[in-house]
Amino acid sequence: MKRRNDQNKRNSGRNKRNKSLRARALIALAVIAGSLAIALTVPVRLGLDLRGGTQIMLETRSTPTTEADAAATDRTLEVLRGRIDALGVAEPTLVRSGDQRILVELPGVHDPKKAADVLGRTAQLTVHAVLGPARTSDGATAPPPSDPAAERVLPDESGQPLRLRAADLTGRDVEGADARFDQQGGAGWHVTVDFTKTGQGRWKQVTARAACHPADDPQRRVAIVLDNKIISSPQVDPSVPCGAGIPGGTTQITGSFDGTEARELALLISGGALPVPVETVEQRTVGATLGDAAIEAAAWAAAIGTALTALFIIAVYRLMGLLATAALVCYGLISYAALAALGATLTLPGLAGFVLAIGMAVDANVLVFERAREEYAARSRPTPRSALTAGFRGALSAIADSNITTLIAAGLLFAFASGPVRGFGITLGIGVLASMVSALVISRVLAEYAVNRPAVFRRPRITGIASTGWVRDRLLRREPFLLRRPRRWLAASAVLLAVAASGILARGLDFGIEFTGGRLIEYATSTPVEPDRVRTALTDAGFPRAVVQSSGDTGLTVRAEHLTNAARCARHPTTRRRRGRPGD
């Protein structure tokens, strides 16, 4: 009876393990199948350094109240950056060129004209009380206002002209706006506007006055004006009593617009008004900032590094290393699919983030396999299968700690950085999550399936868990005890730190064009010139870090940190040039 109970317990445990293995296998297959489908159907957007994009040159204009100086241009640049982020354009480049120009480069924009129109709109938002119709009951036009500053006439959504009071609220009273779709009420797309604390009081006052007029009276309406056009003039709900107003500081803008128009309207409202008007001076397509040779070299470096990592882990862990390499291939597929599904832009720093995450995925497998070896060597787990299960369980906390700290760093880069650095944070975060899936799910499914095979069960040494292997044995025979003389190592470290610090103090840091600014030069050539040839010529002339882009069909753009007029005209005497701030 006791033997039968033990057998039942073993069968129950085996069935539970098999059920858990099948569940993980289904999850792994679903993730791989979904990633493969996305990778085959959704293309990844490439950044300016890999593919190029659209270049727009904007110029700020002075107004009677505000001068378009460098400070106003900087404020305008920040508003434009927020608008571009809301448009969904990843990895944009925005830099001030001179005192009144802003250079905008947008990768992967399919409609550059629309992007330029959205960027250049001033989006002056005002809220007005309606004083009544601009026409009398017999159709005659009402007399013009005696004080145009206190009253204005604008047509509403249906074309009926309305007399409006001076603005009670402006865009400064708006805290944010969001486009939403009303599925239950059937009202379609609308824009919800949230007011600031000051705006909440003013909104309550203007609606309190309007509520004192009877229903269907034009004076019970409130007009919302954007760029001198009434976009909505809703009537205050009849349930609002006179003098009470609408509390809460929130209103909805409804109208006959689709999702795209609603999101664009919310973008313009929440982005705020530009400090000064801007005008599109130039608009063109530009090529990649990196040459084909640089892109190919980076791809080869990533491929060689991955191959060497795979060879090392296979040599050390044999069958488990081979399965971990297969999981790394799945990691690459999952990362690529996630990047495509999120609509992120892939740049060269982003590729560096993926390569970094490959190392983290390998580290996770190393932790698991080493813990499994310890369990097997202690003979507390008599088989590679049980040792492997204990290895995954024991290494989970260490793997989670290392990945969570990296995710925190990636989140900080995404929140506070911009441009390619922000893209690096996005791809690093995606890579970390994908590496955890590949190491803890896919690699585990493959490893547990392999150790359950009879051929592997009879030959536990091929798993890499039952023995240390020739690499580890050779190191153990040599006994490389590095901390045998700790004072010498500390002294050597102190010397290296002193040399590094003195080098920084003596020579300083070599900042790039992103920090120091430089000169932007536009060359117009009679025939197309390959940018790679220009990069080679500039490297030979002593400017290896100059950024060269094709501009239009026969133009070239060169950016360099330090470039004299003599060097500028050495090869091309006829040019147009601009001085600018970082990145110009």
Secondary structure, 3 states (H helix, E strand, C coil): CHHHHHHHHHHHHHHHHHHHHHHHHHHHHHHHHHHHHHHHHCCCEECCCCCCEEEEEEEECCCCCCCCCHHHHHHHHHHHHHHHHHHCCCCCEEEEECCCEEEEEEECCCCHHHHHHHHHCCCCEEEEEEEEECECCCCCECCCCCCCCCEEEEECCCCCEEEEECCCEEHHHEEEEEEEEECCCCCEEEEEEEECHHHHHHHHHHHHHHCCCCCCCHHHEEEEEECCCEEECCECCCCCCCCCCCCCCEEEEECCCCHHHHHHHHHHHHHCCCCCCEEEEEEEEECCCCCHHHHHHHHHHHHHHHHHHHHHHHHHHCHHHHHHHHHHHHHHHHHHHHHHHHCCEECHHHHHHHHHHHHHHHHHHHHHHHHHHHHHHCCCCCCHHHHHHHHHHHHHHHHHHHHHHHHHHHHHHHHHCCCHHHHHHHHHHHHHHHHHHHHHHHHHHHHHHHHCCHHHHHCHHHHCCCCCHHHHHHHHHHCCCHHHCHHHHHHHHHHHHHHHHHHHHHHCCCCCHHHHCEEEEEEECCCCCCHHHHHHHHHHCCCCCCEEEEECCCEEEEEECCCCHHHHCCCCCCEEEEEECCCC
